[in-house]
Amino acid sequence: MTYTRIFTGQKPALVMPKGACDTHIHFYSDSYKALPNTPTPPAVGVAEYRQVMDWLGIERVIVVQANAYGDDNRLAMDCTAELGLDRARAVVVVKPGVADAELERLTRGGARGLRTMNLYGGMLRLDVAEAMANRIAPFGWSILLQLNGRELPEHEAMIRRLPCKVIIDHVGKFIDPVPVDHPSFQCLLRLVDTGNVWIKLAGVYETSKAGKPRYEDVGALASALVKHAPERMIWASNFPHAQADKFGYPDEAKLLDLMLEWAPNEADRRRIFVDNPAELYGF
């Protein structure tokens, strides 16, 4: 199968600032064997993602290793190279015991982060996050954490100890969404206040019970996070929405326009789209 979506209809109302970065996308290819029981949408490569860049006004991108390929980072790294290191970086998966020479090679190719995931399909779990953070910190990488946000208090102490920059995925990915006064969300705010934790505003459709077009339940959390610390927020499209068959394919333009609601201040949006990703990924 090949990804064939063509972007037509209403373009986003939000005009992206120069240097805007999409901090989480995946690529898929029929040329690579996917692991069983992982999301494997139709093949989608750089040409298809450039449609998204043109449609939304994106200039920079972070290619995140798809769970489908485990620690085989070839596709993600090849696509990062094709996009060019002037506009692309990668977040990869490497196992404990990886050699320094491999970390050096990946760094030269644009890798700037390690993906961990405490949810179904993740190869690296949070029980190895601290050990792996110590391995990647000398290379200037960040660590990307995805977990059920309701479990954050159980991991707060460990996250505080991590020696590298930390990014928490998908507005904390609370399954199911919580109110802003919930202890787990308050834990997320405390972690942001350490100055070493960033939150990715993305994937709201995966956890929202309110649903499209505004995803108000998760949107309330996103708004609260932006108000609390815009200097610690980043944004992502989550293209090509690997679990769209489960959640329904979202409208990229309408998803982007939610940022007008969550971050109504133009200066905050510039931080989120441009300055914060540049700090995290070295643009």
ZAMAR-146801 format. One record per residue (C-alpha): residue number from 0; residue in three letters; x, y negated, z. Coordinates in pm, 1 decimal. Layout:
<sites>
n; res; X; Y; Z
NUM; ALA; X; Y; Z
...
</sites>
This chain:
<sites>
n; res; X; Y; Z
0; MET; 0.0; 0.0; 0.0
1; THR; 110.1; -358.3; -63.7
2; TYR; -2.3; -675.1; 110.0
3; THR; -204.2; -881.2; -139.8
4; ARG; -364.3; -1161.8; 63.7
5; ILE; -384.9; -1488.8; -129.1
6; PHE; -432.1; -1810.1; 69.9
7; THR; -730.5; -2003.7; -58.6
8; GLY; -994.5; -2234.1; 86.0
9; GLN; -946.2; -2487.5; 363.2
10; LYS; -587.2; -2571.7; 453.6
11; PRO; -508.4; -2651.5; 816.5
12; ALA; -594.2; -2998.0; 944.9
13; LEU; -274.3; -2999.1; 1149.9
14; VAL; 21.0; -3139.1; 958.4
15; MET; 335.8; -2960.3; 1071.9
16; PRO; 634.9; -3174.5; 1173.3
17; LYS; 955.5; -3137.3; 974.4
18; GLY; 1149.5; -2832.9; 1092.6
19; ALA; 845.1; -2647.5; 1229.1
20; CYS; 922.1; -2289.6; 1333.3
21; ASP; 702.2; -1979.4; 1341.4
22; THR; 859.1; -1777.2; 1622.4
23; HIS; 702.6; -1433.1; 1567.5
24; ILE; 639.3; -1247.3; 1242.8
25; HIS; 696.6; -889.2; 1126.6
26; PHE; 787.7; -727.7; 795.8
27; TYR; 682.0; -382.0; 674.9
28; SER; 804.6; -166.2; 388.3
29; ASP; 710.2; 171.8; 248.2
30; SER; 1082.6; 233.7; 199.5
31; TYR; 1132.7; 284.5; 573.6
32; LYS; 983.6; 569.0; 771.7
33; ALA; 749.1; 443.8; 1041.4
34; LEU; 738.2; 603.0; 1384.2
35; PRO; 416.1; 792.6; 1463.3
36; ASN; 136.4; 615.5; 1649.3
37; THR; 261.5; 263.9; 1575.8
38; PRO; 81.4; -10.7; 1380.6
39; THR; 177.1; 18.0; 1013.8
40; PRO; -9.7; -237.6; 802.1
41; PRO; 40.0; -260.3; 425.1
42; ALA; 389.5; -345.5; 305.3
43; VAL; 467.3; -715.8; 336.8
44; GLY; 794.6; -885.2; 255.8
45; VAL; 958.9; -1223.5; 219.4
46; ALA; 764.6; -1321.3; -93.8
47; GLU; 433.6; -1273.3; 87.6
48; TYR; 548.2; -1459.2; 398.0
49; ARG; 658.2; -1753.5; 184.4
50; GLN; 289.0; -1792.2; 99.7
51; VAL; 228.3; -1846.5; 470.5
52; MET; 514.6; -2094.4; 497.1
53; ASP; 377.4; -2299.0; 207.4
54; TRP; 19.3; -2276.0; 332.8
55; LEU; 92.4; -2381.4; 690.4
56; GLY; 395.6; -2607.8; 641.1
57; ILE; 649.8; -2382.0; 814.9
58; GLU; 1022.5; -2436.5; 753.2
59; ARG; 1184.1; -2196.4; 1003.1
60; VAL; 1097.3; -1847.3; 1121.3
61; ILE; 1189.4; -1580.4; 1374.0
62; VAL; 1165.5; -1226.5; 1234.6
63; VAL; 1073.9; -986.7; 1516.6
64; GLN; 1151.7; -616.8; 1487.5
65; ALA; 828.7; -422.6; 1430.0
66; ASN; 752.8; -137.5; 1670.3
67; ALA; 700.3; 83.2; 1365.5
68; TYR; 1076.5; 104.2; 1304.1
69; GLY; 1203.5; 156.3; 1658.1
70; ASP; 1567.7; 49.4; 1676.4
71; ASP; 1622.6; 69.1; 1299.3
72; ASN; 1666.6; -305.3; 1244.4
73; ARG; 1760.8; -289.2; 877.9
74; LEU; 1438.0; -428.6; 735.0
75; ALA; 1419.4; -717.3; 982.8
76; MET; 1784.7; -806.7; 929.3
77; ASP; 1765.4; -776.9; 550.5
78; CYS; 1460.4; -1005.6; 540.8
79; THR; 1633.0; -1253.4; 773.2
80; ALA; 1927.1; -1262.6; 532.0
81; GLU; 1692.6; -1307.4; 235.4
82; LEU; 1520.5; -1601.5; 405.1
83; GLY; 1862.9; -1749.3; 484.5
84; LEU; 2030.3; -1831.8; 814.4
85; ASP; 1957.0; -2200.7; 762.9
86; ARG; 1591.5; -2119.1; 832.0
87; ALA; 1565.6; -1768.3; 984.7
88; ARG; 1672.6; -1576.7; 1294.6
89; ALA; 1589.3; -1225.7; 1417.4
90; VAL; 1477.1; -1056.8; 1738.1
91; VAL; 1582.9; -692.8; 1733.2
92; VAL; 1568.3; -370.7; 1934.1
93; VAL; 1885.5; -197.5; 2051.1
94; LYS; 1907.0; 89.0; 2295.6
95; PRO; 2107.6; 103.0; 2618.9
96; GLY; 2462.7; 202.5; 2535.9
97; VAL; 2477.4; -8.9; 2219.4
98; ALA; 2835.7; -102.2; 2137.3
99; ASP; 2957.3; -460.8; 2159.9
100; ALA; 3066.0; -432.7; 1798.0
101; GLU; 2704.3; -369.5; 1694.6
102; LEU; 2582.0; -666.2; 1898.1
103; GLU; 2850.4; -878.4; 1731.1
104; ARG; 2744.2; -756.0; 1385.1
105; LEU; 2377.8; -832.1; 1453.6
106; THR; 2466.5; -1175.3; 1589.3
107; ARG; 2656.6; -1259.0; 1270.3
108; GLY; 2347.4; -1156.0; 1074.9
109; GLY; 2122.1; -1393.6; 1267.1
110; ALA; 2000.4; -1186.4; 1562.9
111; ARG; 1935.3; -1406.5; 1864.9
112; GLY; 1704.2; -1198.0; 2079.5
113; LEU; 1608.5; -854.8; 2212.0
114; ARG; 1249.5; -727.4; 2214.6
115; THR; 1112.7; -533.5; 2511.4
116; MET; 753.8; -414.0; 2541.7
117; ASN; 573.4; -253.2; 2832.5
118; LEU; 271.3; -169.2; 2621.3
119; TYR; 191.0; 128.9; 2400.0
120; GLY; 439.1; 163.4; 2114.4
121; GLY; 723.1; -29.6; 2273.3
122; MET; 1065.8; 136.0; 2256.0
123; LEU; 1238.2; -66.6; 2530.4
124; ARG; 1041.0; -88.3; 2854.3
125; LEU; 1082.0; -341.2; 3131.9
126; ASP; 1265.7; -89.6; 3348.2
127; VAL; 1574.0; -148.5; 3130.2
128; ALA; 1520.5; -523.6; 3083.1
129; GLU; 1767.6; -632.7; 3348.5
130; ALA; 2045.8; -402.4; 3230.7
131; MET; 1989.3; -501.7; 2868.7
132; ALA; 1975.0; -872.7; 2954.4
133; ASN; 2320.1; -841.7; 3106.2
134; ARG; 2443.7; -685.1; 2781.0
135; ILE; 2301.4; -950.8; 2549.9
136; ALA; 2364.9; -1263.0; 2760.4
137; PRO; 2731.5; -1296.5; 2647.5
138; PHE; 2608.8; -1311.9; 2285.9
139; GLY; 2371.4; -1601.7; 2353.7
140; TRP; 2056.7; -1394.3; 2297.5
141; SER; 1723.9; -1436.1; 2472.7
142; ILE; 1501.3; -1150.5; 2585.6
143; LEU; 1142.0; -1120.2; 2466.3
144; LEU; 901.0; -958.0; 2712.6
145; GLN; 557.4; -826.9; 2621.7
146; LEU; 340.6; -678.0; 2893.8
147; ASN; -6.2; -698.1; 3040.1
148; GLY; 10.8; -1033.1; 3215.7
149; ARG; -194.7; -898.3; 3502.1
150; GLU; 119.4; -703.1; 3599.4
151; LEU; 345.1; -1009.6; 3614.6
152; PRO; 360.4; -1029.8; 3996.4
153; GLU; 511.0; -678.8; 3999.3
154; HIS; 796.2; -798.0; 3776.6
155; GLU; 839.8; -1156.3; 3896.8
156; ALA; 1153.6; -1093.2; 4102.8
157; MET; 1322.9; -905.4; 3818.4
158; ILE; 1235.2; -1173.7; 3562.4
159; ARG; 1381.1; -1440.0; 3790.6
160; ARG; 1710.1; -1247.5; 3802.1
161; LEU; 1757.6; -1219.9; 3426.6
162; PRO; 2081.3; -1391.6; 3319.1
163; CYS; 1956.0; -1501.5; 2976.6
164; LYS; 1668.1; -1710.3; 2844.6
165; VAL; 1333.7; -1530.2; 2874.7
166; ILE; 1032.7; -1550.1; 2641.9
167; ILE; 698.1; -1404.5; 2746.2
168; ASP; 475.5; -1307.1; 2456.4
169; HIS; 120.1; -1394.4; 2357.1
170; VAL; 14.0; -1648.0; 2625.2
171; GLY; 112.8; -1385.5; 2883.1
172; LYS; -109.8; -1125.3; 2713.5
173; PHE; -355.9; -1088.2; 3000.3
174; ILE; -566.7; -776.3; 2942.2
175; ASP; -842.2; -883.7; 3001.9
176; PRO; -813.4; -1265.3; 3010.7
177; VAL; -801.5; -1421.4; 3357.4
178; PRO; -907.1; -1764.3; 3487.6
179; VAL; -634.6; -2023.3; 3544.3
180; ASP; -654.3; -1980.5; 3922.9
181; HIS; -590.8; -1604.9; 3901.9
182; PRO; -278.5; -1493.7; 4096.3
183; SER; -120.1; -1341.1; 3785.4
184; PHE; -155.6; -1662.9; 3586.2
185; GLN; -21.3; -1861.9; 3879.3
186; CYS; 276.1; -1623.8; 3875.4
187; LEU; 329.1; -1709.7; 3508.2
188; LEU; 334.0; -2080.9; 3593.1
189; ARG; 589.7; -2018.5; 3868.0
190; LEU; 812.1; -1837.0; 3620.8
191; VAL; 785.7; -2126.9; 3376.9
192; ASP; 889.8; -2359.0; 3658.5
193; THR; 1222.8; -2175.9; 3691.0
194; GLY; 1330.2; -2355.1; 3372.9
195; ASN; 1447.9; -2026.5; 3220.9
196; VAL; 1114.9; -1889.6; 3093.7
197; TRP; 932.8; -1988.0; 2774.6
198; ILE; 581.2; -1882.6; 2669.0
199; LYS; 480.6; -1792.5; 2314.2
200; LEU; 142.7; -1932.2; 2209.0
201; ALA; 33.0; -1655.3; 1974.0
202; GLY; -182.8; -1347.7; 1927.0
203; VAL; -484.1; -1483.0; 2114.7
204; TYR; -720.2; -1267.7; 1908.3
205; GLU; -563.5; -951.3; 2052.1
206; THR; -691.0; -1012.9; 2406.3
207; SER; -975.1; -1265.3; 2380.2
208; LYS; -1324.0; -1153.8; 2475.9
209; ALA; -1476.1; -1483.7; 2362.6
210; GLY; -1359.7; -1423.5; 2006.9
211; LYS; -1325.8; -1645.5; 1703.5
212; PRO; -1313.9; -1921.3; 1609.2
213; ARG; -1182.9; -2081.5; 1933.1
214; TYR; -1099.0; -1787.3; 2160.3
215; GLU; -1195.8; -2007.7; 2454.5
216; ASP; -1091.7; -1766.9; 2731.4
217; VAL; -731.7; -1732.2; 2616.9
218; GLY; -738.8; -2088.5; 2485.2
219; ALA; -798.9; -2217.3; 2837.2
220; LEU; -475.1; -2047.9; 2945.4
221; ALA; -284.7; -2189.1; 2647.9
222; SER; -410.8; -2539.6; 2722.6
223; ALA; -313.9; -2508.2; 3088.4
224; LEU; 35.9; -2389.6; 2994.6
225; VAL; 92.4; -2675.9; 2751.2
226; LYS; -29.1; -2928.7; 3007.6
227; HIS; 197.0; -2773.2; 3272.2
228; ALA; 522.1; -2753.7; 3070.9
229; PRO; 518.3; -2836.8; 2698.3
230; GLU; 898.1; -2817.3; 2702.9
231; ARG; 868.3; -2441.5; 2768.6
232; MET; 615.4; -2351.0; 2497.6
233; ILE; 669.8; -2214.1; 2146.1
234; TRP; 417.7; -2119.8; 1875.1
235; ALA; 381.4; -1822.6; 1640.6
236; SER; 144.9; -1699.4; 1370.9
237; ASN; 200.5; -1329.0; 1453.5
238; PHE; 179.6; -1261.5; 1078.4
239; PRO; 81.8; -1018.5; 927.3
240; HIS; -141.2; -938.5; 1226.1
241; ALA; -42.7; -574.4; 1249.3
242; GLN; -353.2; -471.7; 1441.9
243; ALA; -599.3; -660.9; 1224.7
244; ASP; -785.3; -336.6; 1156.6
245; LYS; -864.7; -328.4; 1529.0
246; PHE; -922.6; -697.6; 1603.6
247; GLY; -1026.7; -838.2; 1265.9
248; TYR; -806.9; -1043.4; 1033.6
249; PRO; -779.6; -1400.2; 1166.7
250; ASP; -777.8; -1716.1; 957.7
251; GLU; -420.4; -1850.4; 965.5
252; ALA; -527.1; -2212.3; 911.3
253; LYS; -787.0; -2202.2; 1187.6
254; LEU; -543.6; -2033.2; 1424.0
255; LEU; -291.1; -2310.3; 1365.2
256; ASP; -554.8; -2579.3; 1413.8
257; LEU; -620.9; -2448.7; 1764.6
258; MET; -297.4; -2626.9; 1853.7
259; LEU; -478.6; -2957.3; 1803.4
260; GLU; -698.5; -2853.0; 2096.1
261; TRP; -434.3; -2687.8; 2312.3
262; ALA; -167.8; -2954.4; 2253.7
263; PRO; -351.2; -3276.0; 2163.4
264; ASN; -39.1; -3490.3; 2211.3
265; GLU; 172.1; -3517.7; 1894.7
266; ALA; 497.4; -3542.8; 2090.9
267; ASP; 415.5; -3218.4; 2273.1
268; ARG; 342.9; -3045.0; 1943.1
269; ARG; 679.9; -3155.0; 1806.4
270; ARG; 845.7; -2998.9; 2110.0
271; ILE; 651.1; -2675.9; 2062.6
272; PHE; 697.5; -2644.9; 1687.0
273; VAL; 1049.4; -2785.0; 1645.3
274; ASP; 1258.2; -2872.4; 1950.4
275; ASN; 1192.8; -2571.4; 2174.6
276; PRO; 1256.2; -2308.3; 1903.1
277; ALA; 1569.6; -2494.5; 1795.1
278; GLU; 1699.0; -2475.6; 2154.4
279; LEU; 1613.8; -2106.9; 2190.9
280; TYR; 1737.6; -1981.2; 1854.3
281; GLY; 2017.3; -2220.8; 1760.7
282; PHE; 1882.1; -2409.0; 1460.3
</sites>
